[in-house]
Amino acid sequence: MSFLEEIQRRRTFGIISHPDAGKTTLTEKLLLFGGAIQEAGAVKNNKIKKGATSDFMEIERQRGISVATSVLAFIYRDKKINILDTPGHKDFAEDTFRTLTAVDSVIVVIDVAKGVEAQTEKLVEVCRMRKIPIIVFINKLDREGKDAFDLLDEVEQKLGLTVTPMSFPIGMGYDFKGIYNLYEKKINLFSNDQKTTVAEGIEFTDIESPELDEIVGEDSANTLREELEMVEGVYPAFSQEEYLSGDLQPVFFGSALNNFGVKELLDCFVDIAPTPQPKMCDTRLIDSKEDKLTGFVFKIHANMDPKHRDRLAFIKIVSGTFKRNQPYLHVRNNKKVKFSSPNTFFAEKKEIVDISYPGDIVGLHDTGNFKIGDTLTEGEKINFKGIPSFSPEHFRYVNNADPLKAKQLYKGLDQLMDEGVAQLFTLELNGRKVIGTVGALQYEVIQYRLEHEYGAKCTYENLPMHKVCWVEPSENNEEFKEFKRVKQRYLAKDKRGQLVFLADSAFTIQMTQDKYPSVKLHFTSEFE
């Protein structure tokens, strides 16, 4: 295949939702249709001890949540599909925001009973800001839930989307008969016994045909006809152009656990979803069809294999081809590097790959050279934008609980912070280490991983702070010197050595800005 055909074959997307709406289950079912796994392990079912394919960390298995972003790929109808399954838990939102920089489109999963939840609103807002094309999947139709039209209204109002249903449920909960697929004009009947396998649909060219009454019953058939008439009257017709520009969002209904409505979603997705898109860097827009390699690190995962202490840096390829054993420029370090065993993730297997194309995600073994946001090129000095560190909301001092293991503790902290699990600040005054996180659950994850992966124990001490502000440096400015002298106790350095100011309340930030107007404070680390 030619380079351009390879690009056309690729679809890279993320799945986002509130915890428990069924993201990981949907990911599994997509892999099942892609033939990448033979049976889907029921995510919450204890009888199957395997756990979901995409959750590999012990803490995830214990709690039934995903806390790391996993990368999975499979081939479906000759298209290569890369899925980034993101953590739904709000304490890991930052990881999800970063993942959204690496996808070309997203599928948002919504629970039929709970409707649109807080975490979904936040994430969709980020997608809307970046104009990422969105498909909505309303899940768990085999349970009692909200009326389909009410749900569509809620999605429009709370998420600010313009929706067009591509499939429509026949009944719900106990009366759930199946789904009418508007995109392909066929009916899929629901039976309870197809959880781990794949079922066929019945085609209907004419919704008025009496055959429909026989199949789903007269009442259901009449209701469906009325509802479809309303759908056509109320919602705009699907336009691929509007979907790709982020102005129209197709909606599918189904039940991922019962494997229902997932194939319709996947078939339509493969037809309409965008191929790898151009991406903005600090100097220009980079087109995916350019022949020189560019790519960026959006995630680092340490110790994927506990026996080997390895770190993988996940790189999204934006343009050109990534070849094994070829030297590329690591822009931040200004060094040439080459990789003898770049990995791709095919379902649950890691494979070494010789060549990768735009849209692909490659895992590179890393000995500590990479940070999140780093760029690889064939020599051009560019940096991709949009991978910020956000100001944390929780702060704790880290204390070493085992004096003999100080080295392991600092090494562990260093590597975990490179992964972007949390942020580390070192106080200027006494060198004490402070960990800042977006959510409290991360402290448990850090403590757990330090002990199990690095053999180091730590304890925490609360630090009542409101936010950190990154301070823009200014030379020879008397006001700046005064600020540094007065606020000495609250100044720290982040991991990159940038100066930060720890503020204990919004009021303090306001006062500081009034008193030292020339000192510029920022809430994300990415400022020019």
FIMARMI-540184 format. One line per 2 residues: their letters; for each residue z, y, x of C-alpha. Coordinates in nm, 2 decimals, always signed. Layout:
BEGIN
A = Z Y X ~ ...
This chain:
BEGIN
MS = +0.00 +0.00 +0.00 ~ -0.07 +0.35 +0.11
FL = +0.21 +0.60 +0.18 ~ +0.13 +0.79 -0.15
EE = +0.14 +0.47 -0.35 ~ +0.48 +0.38 -0.21
IQ = +0.61 +0.72 -0.31 ~ +0.47 +0.68 -0.66
RR = +0.64 +0.34 -0.70 ~ +0.99 +0.48 -0.64
RT = +1.25 +0.60 -0.89 ~ +1.59 +0.71 -0.76
FG = +1.86 +0.79 -1.02 ~ +2.23 +0.82 -1.07
II = +2.44 +0.69 -1.36 ~ +2.71 +0.93 -1.47
SH = +2.98 +0.93 -1.74 ~ +3.34 +0.95 -1.83
PD = +3.55 +0.65 -1.71 ~ +3.52 +0.35 -1.93
AG = +3.20 +0.45 -2.11 ~ +3.03 +0.15 -1.95
KT = +2.85 +0.28 -1.64 ~ +2.92 -0.02 -1.42
TL = +2.83 -0.26 -1.70 ~ +2.50 -0.08 -1.75
TE = +2.43 -0.09 -1.38 ~ +2.48 -0.47 -1.39
KL = +2.25 -0.52 -1.69 ~ +1.98 -0.31 -1.52
LL = +2.01 -0.54 -1.22 ~ +1.99 -0.84 -1.45
FG = +1.66 -0.72 -1.60 ~ +1.53 -0.65 -1.25
GA = +1.59 -1.01 -1.17 ~ +1.82 -0.90 -0.89
IQ = +2.12 -1.10 -1.02 ~ +2.12 -1.42 -1.22
EA = +2.42 -1.37 -1.44 ~ +2.62 -1.05 -1.52
GA = +2.99 -1.08 -1.45 ~ +3.17 -0.93 -1.75
VK = +3.34 -0.63 -1.59 ~ +3.67 -0.66 -1.76
NN = +3.67 -1.04 -1.81 ~ +3.93 -1.21 -1.59
KI = +3.77 -1.55 -1.63 ~ +3.49 -1.45 -1.40
KK = +3.67 -1.37 -1.08 ~ +3.37 -1.22 -0.91
GA = +3.42 -0.87 -1.05 ~ +3.13 -0.64 -1.10
TS = +2.86 -0.65 -0.83 ~ +2.89 -0.29 -0.75
DF = +3.27 -0.26 -0.72 ~ +3.37 -0.39 -0.37
ME = +3.70 -0.23 -0.28 ~ +4.02 -0.40 -0.36
IE = +4.18 -0.10 -0.54 ~ +3.87 -0.09 -0.77
RQ = +3.92 -0.46 -0.86 ~ +4.28 -0.41 -0.94
RG = +4.22 -0.11 -1.17 ~ +3.88 -0.19 -1.31
IS = +3.74 +0.14 -1.20 ~ +3.47 +0.24 -0.95
VA = +3.60 +0.48 -0.68 ~ +3.32 +0.46 -0.43
TS = +2.96 +0.54 -0.50 ~ +2.76 +0.23 -0.46
VL = +2.39 +0.20 -0.39 ~ +2.18 -0.07 -0.54
AF = +1.80 -0.14 -0.55 ~ +1.57 -0.37 -0.74
IY = +1.21 -0.41 -0.83 ~ +1.10 -0.39 -1.19
RD = +0.74 -0.40 -1.31 ~ +0.64 -0.33 -0.95
KK = +0.84 -0.01 -0.93 ~ +1.12 +0.01 -0.67
IN = +1.43 +0.14 -0.84 ~ +1.72 +0.28 -0.65
IL = +2.05 +0.32 -0.85 ~ +2.34 +0.53 -0.74
DT = +2.64 +0.42 -0.94 ~ +2.90 +0.70 -0.93
PG = +3.28 +0.69 -0.98 ~ +3.36 +0.81 -1.33
HK = +3.72 +0.88 -1.25 ~ +3.78 +1.26 -1.24
DF = +3.98 +1.24 -0.91 ~ +3.65 +1.14 -0.74
AE = +3.43 +1.41 -0.90 ~ +3.35 +1.56 -0.56
DT = +3.19 +1.23 -0.45 ~ +2.98 +1.23 -0.77
FR = +2.87 +1.59 -0.72 ~ +2.74 +1.50 -0.37
TL = +2.56 +1.20 -0.50 ~ +2.38 +1.42 -0.75
TA = +2.22 +1.59 -0.45 ~ +2.05 +1.26 -0.37
VD = +1.90 +1.16 -0.71 ~ +1.58 +1.27 -0.88
SV = +1.71 +1.20 -1.23 ~ +2.02 +1.08 -1.41
IV = +2.12 +0.86 -1.70 ~ +2.43 +0.98 -1.88
VI = +2.63 +0.71 -2.06 ~ +2.83 +0.81 -2.37
DV = +3.07 +0.59 -2.56 ~ +2.98 +0.57 -2.93
AK = +3.34 +0.59 -3.05 ~ +3.47 +0.86 -2.81
GV = +3.16 +1.07 -2.80 ~ +3.12 +1.34 -2.53
EA = +3.42 +1.35 -2.30 ~ +3.55 +1.61 -2.06
QT = +3.42 +1.45 -1.74 ~ +3.07 +1.41 -1.88
EK = +3.06 +1.78 -1.97 ~ +3.14 +1.88 -1.61
LV = +2.88 +1.64 -1.45 ~ +2.60 +1.73 -1.70
EV = +2.66 +2.10 -1.62 ~ +2.59 +2.03 -1.25
CR = +2.27 +1.84 -1.36 ~ +2.16 +2.13 -1.58
MR = +2.23 +2.38 -1.30 ~ +2.00 +2.18 -1.07
KI = +1.74 +2.11 -1.35 ~ +1.78 +1.73 -1.30
PI = +1.59 +1.53 -1.57 ~ +1.85 +1.35 -1.79
IV = +1.82 +1.05 -2.02 ~ +2.12 +0.98 -2.25
FI = +2.23 +0.63 -2.33 ~ +2.48 +0.59 -2.62
NK = +2.67 +0.27 -2.55 ~ +2.89 +0.02 -2.74
LD = +2.70 +0.02 -3.07 ~ +2.85 -0.32 -3.16
RE = +3.18 -0.14 -3.21 ~ +3.27 +0.10 -3.49
GK = +3.19 +0.46 -3.38 ~ +3.06 +0.80 -3.49
DA = +2.76 +0.84 -3.70 ~ +2.43 +0.85 -3.50
FD = +2.34 +1.20 -3.62 ~ +2.69 +1.34 -3.56
LL = +2.67 +1.20 -3.20 ~ +2.33 +1.36 -3.14
DE = +2.47 +1.69 -3.27 ~ +2.77 +1.66 -3.04
VE = +2.55 +1.59 -2.74 ~ +2.34 +1.90 -2.82
QK = +2.64 +2.12 -2.87 ~ +2.89 +2.01 -2.61
LG = +2.64 +1.93 -2.33 ~ +2.39 +2.21 -2.42
LT = +2.10 +1.96 -2.42 ~ +1.79 +1.95 -2.64
VT = +1.76 +1.58 -2.75 ~ +1.50 +1.36 -2.89
PM = +1.59 +1.01 -3.00 ~ +1.37 +0.74 -2.85
SF = +1.55 +0.46 -3.03 ~ +1.76 +0.45 -3.34
PI = +2.04 +0.21 -3.45 ~ +2.02 +0.01 -3.77
GM = +2.38 +0.01 -3.89 ~ +2.68 +0.02 -3.65
GY = +2.99 -0.19 -3.57 ~ +3.01 -0.48 -3.81
DF = +2.69 -0.39 -3.98 ~ +2.50 -0.34 -3.66
KG = +2.16 -0.52 -3.72 ~ +1.96 -0.39 -3.42
IY = +1.76 -0.10 -3.29 ~ +1.43 +0.05 -3.39
NL = +1.24 +0.17 -3.08 ~ +1.05 +0.48 -3.16
YE = +0.89 +0.49 -2.82 ~ +0.72 +0.15 -2.86
KK = +0.74 +0.12 -3.24 ~ +0.92 -0.21 -3.25
IN = +1.25 -0.35 -3.38 ~ +1.50 -0.54 -3.17
LF = +1.74 -0.76 -3.37 ~ +2.09 -0.79 -3.25
SN = +2.25 -1.13 -3.22 ~ +2.58 -1.19 -3.05
DQ = +2.48 -1.47 -2.83 ~ +2.26 -1.30 -2.57
KT = +2.52 -1.14 -2.35 ~ +2.40 -1.26 -2.02
TV = +2.03 -1.33 -2.09 ~ +1.73 -1.14 -2.21
AE = +1.59 -1.13 -2.57 ~ +1.25 -1.05 -2.73
GI = +1.17 -0.78 -2.98 ~ +0.96 -0.79 -3.30
EF = +0.67 -0.54 -3.32 ~ +0.63 -0.32 -3.62
TD = +0.33 -0.10 -3.65 ~ +0.42 +0.01 -4.00
IE = +0.78 +0.09 -4.09 ~ +0.69 +0.08 -4.46
SP = +0.60 -0.29 -4.45 ~ +0.80 -0.52 -4.69
EL = +0.85 -0.75 -4.40 ~ +1.12 -0.51 -4.27
DE = +1.33 -0.57 -4.59 ~ +1.32 -0.94 -4.53
IV = +1.44 -0.91 -4.17 ~ +1.72 -0.66 -4.19
GE = +1.79 -0.66 -4.57 ~ +1.68 -0.41 -4.83
DS = +1.96 -0.16 -4.79 ~ +1.94 -0.14 -4.42
AN = +1.57 -0.11 -4.43 ~ +1.58 +0.18 -4.68
TL = +1.85 +0.36 -4.48 ~ +1.64 +0.32 -4.16
RE = +1.33 +0.47 -4.33 ~ +1.53 +0.77 -4.45
EL = +1.69 +0.82 -4.12 ~ +1.37 +0.80 -3.93
EM = +1.21 +1.05 -4.16 ~ +1.51 +1.29 -4.08
VE = +1.47 +1.22 -3.71 ~ +1.10 +1.32 -3.73
GV = +1.19 +1.63 -3.93 ~ +1.48 +1.75 -3.72
YP = +1.41 +1.66 -3.35 ~ +1.12 +1.77 -3.13
AF = +0.86 +1.51 -3.04 ~ +0.90 +1.37 -2.69
SQ = +0.71 +1.55 -2.41 ~ +0.72 +1.42 -2.06
EE = +0.66 +1.76 -1.92 ~ +0.96 +1.91 -2.09
YL = +1.18 +1.61 -1.99 ~ +1.07 +1.64 -1.62
SG = +1.15 +2.02 -1.62 ~ +1.50 +1.94 -1.76
DL = +1.43 +2.11 -2.10 ~ +1.43 +1.79 -2.32
QP = +1.65 +1.49 -2.31 ~ +1.55 +1.15 -2.46
VF = +1.83 +0.95 -2.62 ~ +1.86 +0.57 -2.64
FG = +2.12 +0.36 -2.83 ~ +2.24 +0.02 -2.73
SA = +2.53 -0.20 -2.61 ~ +2.53 -0.26 -2.24
LN = +2.79 -0.54 -2.26 ~ +2.58 -0.73 -2.51
NF = +2.27 -0.65 -2.32 ~ +2.12 -0.47 -2.61
GV = +1.89 -0.17 -2.59 ~ +1.90 -0.18 -2.21
KE = +1.55 -0.32 -2.17 ~ +1.40 -0.04 -2.39
LL = +1.59 +0.21 -2.17 ~ +1.45 +0.06 -1.85
DC = +1.09 +0.03 -1.98 ~ +1.08 +0.39 -2.09
FV = +1.26 +0.50 -1.77 ~ +1.01 +0.34 -1.55
DI = +0.73 +0.51 -1.74 ~ +0.86 +0.86 -1.76
AP = +1.12 +0.92 -1.48 ~ +1.02 +1.14 -1.19
TP = +0.90 +1.01 -0.86 ~ +1.08 +1.14 -0.54
QP = +1.10 +1.52 -0.57 ~ +1.07 +1.80 -0.32
KM = +1.39 +1.94 -0.19 ~ +1.50 +2.29 -0.08
CD = +1.63 +2.33 +0.28 ~ +1.75 +2.65 +0.44
TR = +1.40 +2.76 +0.55 ~ +1.15 +2.62 +0.30
LI = +1.08 +2.37 +0.03 ~ +1.01 +2.02 +0.17
DS = +0.76 +1.81 -0.03 ~ +0.81 +1.44 -0.05
KE = +0.45 +1.38 +0.05 ~ +0.48 +1.54 +0.39
DK = +0.43 +1.28 +0.67 ~ +0.71 +1.40 +0.90
LT = +1.05 +1.24 +0.83 ~ +1.33 +1.45 +0.68
GF = +1.65 +1.31 +0.53 ~ +2.02 +1.40 +0.48
VF = +2.35 +1.22 +0.47 ~ +2.52 +1.24 +0.13
KI = +2.78 +0.98 +0.17 ~ +2.97 +0.80 +0.45
HA = +3.15 +0.48 +0.38 ~ +3.39 +0.33 +0.64
NM = +3.49 -0.03 +0.66 ~ +3.25 -0.18 +0.41
DP = +3.32 -0.50 +0.58 ~ +3.70 -0.51 +0.67
KH = +3.64 -0.76 +0.95 ~ +3.41 -0.52 +1.14
RD = +3.55 -0.17 +1.11 ~ +3.20 -0.05 +1.05
RL = +3.10 +0.29 +0.91 ~ +2.78 +0.33 +0.71
AF = +2.62 +0.67 +0.66 ~ +2.40 +0.68 +0.35
IK = +2.08 +0.88 +0.40 ~ +1.85 +0.99 +0.13
IV = +1.49 +1.01 +0.26 ~ +1.32 +1.33 +0.14
SG = +0.98 +1.31 +0.31 ~ +0.79 +1.10 +0.56
TF = +0.88 +0.74 +0.66 ~ +1.20 +0.62 +0.83
KR = +1.12 +0.35 +1.09 ~ +1.35 +0.12 +1.27
NQ = +1.40 +0.19 +1.65 ~ +1.22 +0.53 +1.62
PY = +1.41 +0.83 +1.77 ~ +1.49 +1.11 +1.53
LH = +1.66 +1.44 +1.58 ~ +2.02 +1.47 +1.46
VR = +2.00 +1.85 +1.38 ~ +2.37 +1.94 +1.40
NN = +2.43 +1.77 +1.73 ~ +2.08 +1.85 +1.86
KK = +2.05 +1.50 +1.99 ~ +1.78 +1.23 +1.95
VK = +1.92 +0.91 +1.79 ~ +1.76 +0.58 +1.70
FS = +1.88 +0.29 +1.48 ~ +1.82 -0.07 +1.55
SP = +1.95 -0.20 +1.22 ~ +1.90 +0.03 +0.92
NT = +2.02 -0.13 +0.60 ~ +1.90 -0.13 +0.25
FF = +2.10 -0.26 -0.04 ~ +1.91 -0.51 -0.25
AE = +2.13 -0.60 -0.55 ~ +2.44 -0.74 -0.37
KK = +2.28 -0.81 -0.03 ~ +2.25 -0.58 +0.26
EI = +1.91 -0.63 +0.44 ~ +1.78 -0.48 +0.76
VD = +1.46 -0.28 +0.68 ~ +1.18 -0.19 +0.91
IS = +1.03 +0.10 +0.71 ~ +1.16 +0.31 +0.42
YP = +0.99 +0.57 +0.21 ~ +1.09 +0.90 +0.03
GD = +1.33 +0.83 -0.25 ~ +1.49 +0.54 -0.06
IV = +1.85 +0.53 +0.04 ~ +1.91 +0.38 +0.39
GL = +2.25 +0.28 +0.53 ~ +2.29 +0.36 +0.90
HD = +2.56 +0.22 +1.12 ~ +2.76 +0.51 +1.25
TG = +3.01 +0.54 +1.53 ~ +3.13 +0.88 +1.42
NF = +2.82 +1.09 +1.48 ~ +2.76 +1.17 +1.12
KI = +2.92 +1.41 +0.88 ~ +2.83 +1.46 +0.51
GD = +2.54 +1.70 +0.49 ~ +2.39 +1.62 +0.83
TL = +2.01 +1.63 +0.85 ~ +1.77 +1.39 +1.04
TE = +1.42 +1.51 +1.12 ~ +1.13 +1.44 +1.36
GE = +1.22 +1.76 +1.55 ~ +1.22 +2.04 +1.29
KI = +1.55 +2.23 +1.28 ~ +1.64 +2.24 +0.91
NF = +1.95 +2.19 +0.70 ~ +1.95 +2.08 +0.34
KG = +2.15 +2.29 +0.10 ~ +2.38 +2.20 -0.18
IP = +2.64 +1.96 -0.03 ~ +2.95 +2.18 -0.04
SF = +3.32 +2.10 +0.00 ~ +3.51 +2.22 -0.31
SP = +3.85 +2.38 -0.29 ~ +4.10 +2.10 -0.35
EH = +4.37 +2.12 -0.62 ~ +4.64 +1.90 -0.48
FR = +4.80 +1.94 -0.14 ~ +5.04 +1.72 +0.05
YV = +5.18 +1.71 +0.40 ~ +5.10 +1.38 +0.58
NN = +5.38 +1.23 +0.78 ~ +5.35 +0.94 +1.01
AD = +5.58 +0.66 +0.89 ~ +5.54 +0.44 +1.20
PL = +5.57 +0.64 +1.53 ~ +5.41 +0.35 +1.73
KA = +5.09 +0.38 +1.52 ~ +5.02 +0.75 +1.56
KQ = +4.68 +0.69 +1.72 ~ +4.57 +0.46 +1.44
LY = +4.69 +0.71 +1.18 ~ +4.49 +1.00 +1.32
KG = +4.19 +0.78 +1.38 ~ +4.21 +0.65 +1.02
LD = +4.26 +1.00 +0.87 ~ +3.97 +1.13 +1.08
QL = +3.73 +0.86 +0.96 ~ +3.84 +0.88 +0.59
MD = +3.79 +1.26 +0.59 ~ +3.44 +1.21 +0.73
EG = +3.37 +1.00 +0.43 ~ +3.46 +1.30 +0.21
VA = +3.74 +1.12 +0.03 ~ +3.96 +1.42 +0.08
QL = +3.99 +1.72 +0.31 ~ +4.22 +1.76 +0.61
FT = +4.37 +2.10 +0.71 ~ +4.58 +2.16 +1.02
LE = +4.83 +2.45 +1.00 ~ +4.79 +2.71 +1.27
LN = +5.16 +2.77 +1.30 ~ +5.29 +2.42 +1.38
GR = +4.99 +2.19 +1.37 ~ +5.11 +1.99 +1.07
KV = +4.84 +1.80 +0.88 ~ +4.78 +1.87 +0.51
IG = +4.56 +1.66 +0.29 ~ +4.39 +1.84 +0.00
TV = +4.22 +1.64 -0.28 ~ +4.06 +1.70 -0.61
GA = +4.27 +1.44 -0.78 ~ +4.60 +1.27 -0.73
LQ = +4.46 +0.91 -0.73 ~ +4.30 +0.98 -0.40
YE = +4.64 +0.99 -0.22 ~ +4.70 +0.62 -0.33
VI = +4.35 +0.53 -0.21 ~ +4.41 +0.70 +0.13
QY = +4.75 +0.54 +0.18 ~ +4.62 +0.20 +0.08
RL = +4.32 +0.22 +0.31 ~ +4.51 +0.35 +0.60
EH = +4.75 +0.06 +0.58 ~ +4.49 -0.21 +0.51
EY = +4.20 -0.09 +0.73 ~ +4.38 +0.09 +1.01
GA = +4.73 -0.07 +1.01 ~ +4.89 +0.27 +0.98
KC = +5.15 +0.38 +0.74 ~ +5.20 +0.74 +0.61
TY = +5.43 +0.92 +0.37 ~ +5.36 +1.24 +0.18
EN = +5.55 +1.55 +0.11 ~ +5.46 +1.78 -0.17
LP = +5.31 +2.12 -0.08 ~ +5.30 +2.35 -0.39
MH = +4.97 +2.53 -0.33 ~ +4.71 +2.66 -0.58
KV = +4.39 +2.66 -0.38 ~ +4.24 +2.69 -0.04
CW = +4.00 +2.98 +0.04 ~ +3.76 +2.96 +0.33
VE = +3.79 +3.28 +0.52 ~ +3.47 +3.45 +0.65
PS = +3.53 +3.53 +1.01 ~ +3.50 +3.90 +1.12
EN = +3.53 +4.02 +1.48 ~ +3.73 +4.32 +1.61
NE = +3.83 +4.43 +1.26 ~ +4.18 +4.57 +1.25
EF = +4.23 +4.47 +0.88 ~ +4.13 +4.11 +0.97
KE = +4.38 +4.10 +1.25 ~ +4.65 +4.24 +1.02
FK = +4.57 +3.98 +0.76 ~ +4.60 +3.70 +1.02
RV = +4.93 +3.83 +1.14 ~ +5.09 +3.87 +0.80
KQ = +4.95 +3.55 +0.65 ~ +5.01 +3.34 +0.97
RY = +5.22 +3.09 +0.78 ~ +4.95 +3.02 +0.53
LA = +4.65 +2.98 +0.77 ~ +4.50 +2.65 +0.87
KD = +4.18 +2.51 +1.01 ~ +3.96 +2.27 +0.82
KR = +3.79 +1.97 +0.99 ~ +3.50 +2.18 +1.11
GQ = +3.74 +2.44 +1.26 ~ +3.67 +2.70 +0.99
LV = +3.96 +2.92 +0.91 ~ +4.12 +2.86 +0.56
FL = +4.39 +3.05 +0.37 ~ +4.63 +2.84 +0.16
AD = +4.72 +3.04 -0.15 ~ +5.01 +2.94 -0.37
SA = +4.88 +3.11 -0.68 ~ +4.58 +3.29 -0.83
FT = +4.80 +3.60 -0.82 ~ +4.84 +3.57 -0.44
IQ = +4.46 +3.55 -0.40 ~ +4.41 +3.86 -0.61
MT = +4.68 +4.05 -0.41 ~ +4.53 +3.95 -0.08
QD = +4.19 +4.06 -0.19 ~ +4.33 +4.40 -0.30
KY = +4.52 +4.45 +0.01 ~ +4.25 +4.34 +0.26
PS = +3.93 +4.42 +0.09 ~ +3.71 +4.35 +0.40
VK = +3.85 +4.00 +0.43 ~ +3.60 +3.77 +0.24
LH = +3.75 +3.46 +0.07 ~ +3.53 +3.17 -0.06
FT = +3.62 +2.87 -0.28 ~ +3.35 +2.64 -0.14
SE = +3.29 +2.58 +0.23 ~ +2.92 +2.64 +0.20
FE = +2.86 +3.01 +0.24 ~ +2.61 +3.19 +0.44
